[in-house]
Structures are given as structure tokens and as C-alpha cells.
Amino acid sequence: MPETAARPDTLLMVFARAPRLGEVKTRLVPSLGEQGALAVYQRLLDRTLAVAAGFPGPARLMLDGHDPALARRAEALGMTVAPQQGDGLGERMARALADALDGHAHALLVGCDCPVLDQTYLALADDHLRRGRVVLGASEDGGFVLIGGSAARVWRPDLFDAVRLGGGYALADTLVALNHVDGVEVLPPLWDVDRPEDVALARQLGVLP
């Protein structure tokens, strides 16, 4: 198998919120309005699902909220669908990774904010998991666009309790939380869409209309 291809024993999970007006991409609402923010989120979600559908291994939509139409669309793309479990984002991610590794050798988890995530980057992450136990795909704003693992015991439900998720310290805090784990790999940074200037860049690149 080419080095640029992920392996079929890796589960790819897409973390997503049900696309509801006023509940997604809220940092874009002041500049784009609720409808505009929802449209941006929907486009990013559609793109991420398309990438997941092309993944060589199994793919799963991890859904926060109830959206039967979205679940059916993911299933039509060949994905399984499961609810996120836990009180906060950190606990939900940790539980998803631990549960995934109960039945798969490796697991990757991505969000829906990165318009340049592609199969090459996913394969790079998967390749790093063959050498380490945790992989993080950095984002240019100090967060991360991807997290994955190959050891279920790493993902305690409280692992992310001290991590300031959703901000510029998320990656640094996560590395501190994982300082007891050998084999943590960090991938080159990508950029995601959180601010109006990110939307402008995505439009320049033709990712958003």
C-alpha cells in the first residue's frame, strides 16, 4: 500500500453539531448574521463528510444533537452514525476515542472547521500513529484540527479538563495533558474557519461561495 494512503484498520470520526440556526459558527454571527454563519457551517460540514466518505477505512459521524436528515445523508455516504457522549467537548472527544479503540487498532477524530483537510493529511496522521500513540494535527490559531490515538487507556474522560478548547491555547494545553504519554506526534499546522477573515480566505480559494 502506498505511504500516502491510510489503512483500513483506522476509524475516522467526524465530530459535528446538528446544523441549527444560531447554534453553529456563532463567532461569525456578528459579521455574517445567523443565516450566513449557518451557510458557512453547512458548506464546511458537507466538505468534511465528502472527505470522510473517501477515507480508506471506516468512517463515523459523531453527532451532537438530533438531525435525522443529516444522519441519513452520512449513512448514504457509507458512514455509521453515533451520538456524542459526555458533558463537555473534552469528555465527548475522550469517550469517542476510547470507545473507537475498543474495536479498532487506530482512531482519528476531526471537526468540521478545516476547509483544507484532505486524504493526504489523514494518511500522514495515520502514518504517525504507526510510530506513536497519539497524533495531533495543529491549527494555525493554536488549536488543533485533528486528534488520534492507538491506545485506549490514554483517553480518560477527565483528560481534557484543564484544556482550554476552542481557543489559542488548546494545542499547548493538550500537550501538557498528554505529557505522561510517550510517542505524541504533532503534524504541520492547517488553518480552520473561525473568523470573518478565515471566511474571506476560504472564498478566495474557492472553498466557500
Contacts in CASP RR format, 6 or more apart in sequence:
PFRMAT RR
TARGET T0000
AUTHOR 0000-0000-0000
METHOD contacts of the structure
MODEL  1
MPETAARPDTLLMVFARAPRLGEVKTRLVPSLGEQGALAVYQRLLDRTLA
VAAGFPGPARLMLDGHDPALARRAEALGMTVAPQQGDGLGERMARALADA
LDGHAHALLVGCDCPVLDQTYLALADDHLRRGRVVLGASEDGGFVLIGGS
AARVWRPDLFDAVRLGGGYALADTLVALNHVDGVEVLPPLWDVDRPEDVA
LARQLGVLP
1 7 0 8 1.000
3 123 0 8 1.000
3 127 0 8 1.000
4 119 0 8 1.000
4 120 0 8 1.000
4 123 0 8 1.000
5 56 0 8 1.000
5 119 0 8 1.000
5 123 0 8 1.000
6 12 0 8 1.000
6 55 0 8 1.000
6 56 0 8 1.000
6 57 0 8 1.000
6 119 0 8 1.000
6 122 0 8 1.000
6 123 0 8 1.000
6 125 0 8 1.000
6 126 0 8 1.000
7 56 0 8 1.000
7 57 0 8 1.000
7 106 0 8 1.000
7 126 0 8 1.000
8 56 0 8 1.000
8 57 0 8 1.000
8 58 0 8 1.000
9 57 0 8 1.000
9 104 0 8 1.000
9 105 0 8 1.000
9 106 0 8 1.000
10 57 0 8 1.000
10 104 0 8 1.000
10 105 0 8 1.000
10 106 0 8 1.000
10 107 0 8 1.000
10 108 0 8 1.000
10 126 0 8 1.000
10 129 0 8 1.000
11 57 0 8 1.000
11 58 0 8 1.000
11 59 0 8 1.000
11 60 0 8 1.000
11 100 0 8 1.000
11 103 0 8 1.000
11 104 0 8 1.000
11 106 0 8 1.000
11 107 0 8 1.000
11 108 0 8 1.000
12 52 0 8 1.000
12 55 0 8 1.000
12 57 0 8 1.000
12 58 0 8 1.000
12 59 0 8 1.000
12 60 0 8 1.000
12 107 0 8 1.000
12 108 0 8 1.000
12 109 0 8 1.000
12 110 0 8 1.000
12 122 0 8 1.000
13 59 0 8 1.000
13 60 0 8 1.000
13 61 0 8 1.000
13 62 0 8 1.000
13 96 0 8 1.000
13 97 0 8 1.000
13 100 0 8 1.000
13 107 0 8 1.000
13 108 0 8 1.000
13 109 0 8 1.000
13 110 0 8 1.000
14 48 0 8 1.000
14 49 0 8 1.000
14 52 0 8 1.000
14 59 0 8 1.000
14 60 0 8 1.000
14 61 0 8 1.000
14 62 0 8 1.000
14 79 0 8 1.000
14 109 0 8 1.000
14 110 0 8 1.000
14 111 0 8 1.000
14 112 0 8 1.000
15 62 0 8 1.000
15 64 0 8 1.000
15 84 0 8 1.000
15 92 0 8 1.000
15 93 0 8 1.000
15 96 0 8 1.000
15 109 0 8 1.000
15 110 0 8 1.000
15 111 0 8 1.000
15 112 0 8 1.000
16 45 0 8 1.000
16 48 0 8 1.000
16 61 0 8 1.000
16 62 0 8 1.000
16 63 0 8 1.000
16 64 0 8 1.000
16 70 0 8 1.000
16 111 0 8 1.000
16 112 0 8 1.000
17 23 0 8 1.000
17 24 0 8 1.000
17 41 0 8 1.000
17 63 0 8 1.000
17 64 0 8 1.000
17 65 0 8 1.000
18 63 0 8 1.000
18 64 0 8 1.000
18 65 0 8 1.000
18 66 0 8 1.000
18 67 0 8 1.000
18 70 0 8 1.000
19 38 0 8 1.000
19 41 0 8 1.000
19 42 0 8 1.000
19 45 0 8 1.000
19 67 0 8 1.000
19 70 0 8 1.000
20 38 0 8 1.000
21 34 0 8 1.000
21 35 0 8 1.000
21 38 0 8 1.000
22 29 0 8 1.000
22 34 0 8 1.000
22 37 0 8 1.000
22 38 0 8 1.000
24 37 0 8 1.000
24 38 0 8 1.000
24 41 0 8 1.000
25 32 0 8 1.000
25 37 0 8 1.000
25 38 0 8 1.000
25 40 0 8 1.000
25 41 0 8 1.000
25 193 0 8 1.000
26 37 0 8 1.000
27 194 0 8 1.000
27 195 0 8 1.000
28 36 0 8 1.000
28 37 0 8 1.000
28 40 0 8 1.000
28 194 0 8 1.000
28 195 0 8 1.000
28 196 0 8 1.000
28 199 0 8 1.000
29 37 0 8 1.000
31 196 0 8 1.000
32 39 0 8 1.000
32 40 0 8 1.000
32 196 0 8 1.000
32 199 0 8 1.000
40 193 0 8 1.000
40 199 0 8 1.000
40 208 0 8 1.000
41 112 0 8 1.000
43 207 0 8 1.000
43 208 0 8 1.000
43 209 0 8 1.000
44 112 0 8 1.000
44 113 0 8 1.000
44 114 0 8 1.000
44 115 0 8 1.000
44 193 0 8 1.000
44 208 0 8 1.000
45 70 0 8 1.000
45 112 0 8 1.000
47 115 0 8 1.000
47 207 0 8 1.000
48 110 0 8 1.000
48 111 0 8 1.000
48 112 0 8 1.000
48 114 0 8 1.000
48 117 0 8 1.000
49 61 0 8 1.000
49 73 0 8 1.000
49 74 0 8 1.000
49 77 0 8 1.000
49 79 0 8 1.000
50 77 0 8 1.000
51 117 0 8 1.000
51 118 0 8 1.000
51 119 0 8 1.000
51 122 0 8 1.000
52 59 0 8 1.000
52 61 0 8 1.000
52 77 0 8 1.000
52 79 0 8 1.000
52 110 0 8 1.000
53 59 0 8 1.000
53 77 0 8 1.000
53 78 0 8 1.000
53 79 0 8 1.000
54 119 0 8 1.000
55 119 0 8 1.000
55 122 0 8 1.000
58 80 0 8 1.000
58 104 0 8 1.000
59 77 0 8 1.000
59 78 0 8 1.000
59 79 0 8 1.000
59 80 0 8 1.000
60 79 0 8 1.000
60 80 0 8 1.000
60 81 0 8 1.000
60 82 0 8 1.000
60 100 0 8 1.000
61 70 0 8 1.000
61 71 0 8 1.000
61 74 0 8 1.000
61 79 0 8 1.000
61 80 0 8 1.000
61 81 0 8 1.000
61 82 0 8 1.000
62 82 0 8 1.000
62 83 0 8 1.000
62 84 0 8 1.000
62 92 0 8 1.000
62 96 0 8 1.000
62 109 0 8 1.000
63 70 0 8 1.000
63 71 0 8 1.000
63 81 0 8 1.000
63 82 0 8 1.000
63 83 0 8 1.000
63 84 0 8 1.000
64 83 0 8 1.000
64 84 0 8 1.000
64 92 0 8 1.000
65 83 0 8 1.000
65 84 0 8 1.000
71 81 0 8 1.000
74 80 0 8 1.000
74 81 0 8 1.000
75 81 0 8 1.000
84 92 0 8 1.000
84 95 0 8 1.000
84 96 0 8 1.000
85 92 0 8 1.000
85 95 0 8 1.000
85 96 0 8 1.000
85 99 0 8 1.000
86 92 0 8 1.000
86 95 0 8 1.000
86 157 0 8 1.000
89 160 0 8 1.000
89 165 0 8 1.000
90 159 0 8 1.000
90 160 0 8 1.000
90 161 0 8 1.000
90 163 0 8 1.000
90 165 0 8 1.000
91 157 0 8 1.000
91 158 0 8 1.000
91 160 0 8 1.000
93 109 0 8 1.000
93 147 0 8 1.000
93 155 0 8 1.000
93 160 0 8 1.000
94 155 0 8 1.000
94 156 0 8 1.000
94 157 0 8 1.000
94 158 0 8 1.000
94 159 0 8 1.000
94 160 0 8 1.000
95 155 0 8 1.000
95 157 0 8 1.000
96 107 0 8 1.000
96 109 0 8 1.000
97 107 0 8 1.000
97 109 0 8 1.000
97 147 0 8 1.000
97 148 0 8 1.000
97 149 0 8 1.000
97 152 0 8 1.000
97 154 0 8 1.000
97 155 0 8 1.000
98 152 0 8 1.000
98 155 0 8 1.000
98 156 0 8 1.000
100 107 0 8 1.000
100 109 0 8 1.000
101 107 0 8 1.000
101 149 0 8 1.000
101 150 0 8 1.000
101 151 0 8 1.000
101 152 0 8 1.000
101 155 0 8 1.000
102 152 0 8 1.000
105 150 0 8 1.000
106 126 0 8 1.000
106 129 0 8 1.000
106 148 0 8 1.000
106 149 0 8 1.000
106 150 0 8 1.000
107 148 0 8 1.000
107 149 0 8 1.000
107 150 0 8 1.000
108 122 0 8 1.000
108 125 0 8 1.000
108 126 0 8 1.000
108 129 0 8 1.000
108 135 0 8 1.000
108 146 0 8 1.000
108 147 0 8 1.000
108 148 0 8 1.000
108 149 0 8 1.000
109 146 0 8 1.000
109 147 0 8 1.000
109 148 0 8 1.000
110 117 0 8 1.000
110 122 0 8 1.000
110 145 0 8 1.000
110 146 0 8 1.000
111 145 0 8 1.000
111 146 0 8 1.000
113 145 0 8 1.000
113 192 0 8 1.000
113 193 0 8 1.000
113 194 0 8 1.000
114 139 0 8 1.000
114 145 0 8 1.000
114 190 0 8 1.000
114 191 0 8 1.000
114 192 0 8 1.000
114 193 0 8 1.000
115 192 0 8 1.000
115 193 0 8 1.000
115 202 0 8 1.000
115 205 0 8 1.000
115 207 0 8 1.000
115 208 0 8 1.000
116 190 0 8 1.000
116 191 0 8 1.000
116 205 0 8 1.000
116 207 0 8 1.000
117 145 0 8 1.000
117 146 0 8 1.000
117 190 0 8 1.000
121 137 0 8 1.000
121 146 0 8 1.000
121 187 0 8 1.000
121 190 0 8 1.000
122 146 0 8 1.000
124 187 0 8 1.000
125 135 0 8 1.000
125 137 0 8 1.000
125 146 0 8 1.000
125 148 0 8 1.000
125 187 0 8 1.000
128 135 0 8 1.000
128 185 0 8 1.000
128 187 0 8 1.000
129 135 0 8 1.000
129 148 0 8 1.000
129 149 0 8 1.000
129 150 0 8 1.000
129 185 0 8 1.000
131 183 0 8 1.000
131 185 0 8 1.000
132 150 0 8 1.000
132 182 0 8 1.000
132 183 0 8 1.000
132 184 0 8 1.000
132 185 0 8 1.000
133 149 0 8 1.000
133 150 0 8 1.000
133 151 0 8 1.000
133 154 0 8 1.000
133 181 0 8 1.000
133 182 0 8 1.000
133 183 0 8 1.000
133 184 0 8 1.000
134 147 0 8 1.000
134 148 0 8 1.000
134 149 0 8 1.000
134 150 0 8 1.000
134 151 0 8 1.000
134 154 0 8 1.000
134 178 0 8 1.000
134 181 0 8 1.000
134 183 0 8 1.000
134 184 0 8 1.000
134 185 0 8 1.000
135 146 0 8 1.000
135 147 0 8 1.000
135 148 0 8 1.000
135 149 0 8 1.000
135 184 0 8 1.000
135 185 0 8 1.000
135 186 0 8 1.000
135 187 0 8 1.000
136 144 0 8 1.000
136 146 0 8 1.000
136 147 0 8 1.000
136 148 0 8 1.000
136 171 0 8 1.000
136 174 0 8 1.000
136 175 0 8 1.000
136 184 0 8 1.000
136 185 0 8 1.000
136 186 0 8 1.000
136 187 0 8 1.000
137 144 0 8 1.000
137 145 0 8 1.000
137 146 0 8 1.000
137 147 0 8 1.000
137 186 0 8 1.000
137 187 0 8 1.000
137 188 0 8 1.000
137 189 0 8 1.000
137 190 0 8 1.000
138 144 0 8 1.000
138 145 0 8 1.000
138 171 0 8 1.000
138 186 0 8 1.000
138 187 0 8 1.000
138 188 0 8 1.000
138 189 0 8 1.000
138 190 0 8 1.000
139 145 0 8 1.000
139 171 0 8 1.000
139 189 0 8 1.000
139 190 0 8 1.000
139 191 0 8 1.000
139 192 0 8 1.000
140 189 0 8 1.000
140 190 0 8 1.000
140 191 0 8 1.000
140 192 0 8 1.000
141 167 0 8 1.000
141 168 0 8 1.000
141 191 0 8 1.000
141 192 0 8 1.000
141 194 0 8 1.000
142 167 0 8 1.000
142 168 0 8 1.000
142 169 0 8 1.000
142 170 0 8 1.000
142 171 0 8 1.000
142 172 0 8 1.000
142 189 0 8 1.000
143 166 0 8 1.000
143 167 0 8 1.000
143 168 0 8 1.000
143 169 0 8 1.000
143 170 0 8 1.000
143 171 0 8 1.000
144 170 0 8 1.000
144 171 0 8 1.000
144 174 0 8 1.000
145 190 0 8 1.000
145 192 0 8 1.000
146 187 0 8 1.000
147 174 0 8 1.000
149 155 0 8 1.000
151 181 0 8 1.000
154 178 0 8 1.000
154 181 0 8 1.000
159 177 0 8 1.000
159 178 0 8 1.000
160 174 0 8 1.000
160 177 0 8 1.000
162 173 0 8 1.000
162 176 0 8 1.000
162 177 0 8 1.000
163 170 0 8 1.000
163 173 0 8 1.000
163 174 0 8 1.000
163 177 0 8 1.000
164 170 0 8 1.000
164 173 0 8 1.000
171 186 0 8 1.000
175 184 0 8 1.000
175 186 0 8 1.000
178 184 0 8 1.000
191 198 0 8 1.000
191 201 0 8 1.000
192 198 0 8 1.000
193 199 0 8 1.000
193 202 0 8 1.000
193 208 0 8 1.000
199 208 0 8 1.000
202 208 0 8 1.000
203 209 0 8 1.000
END
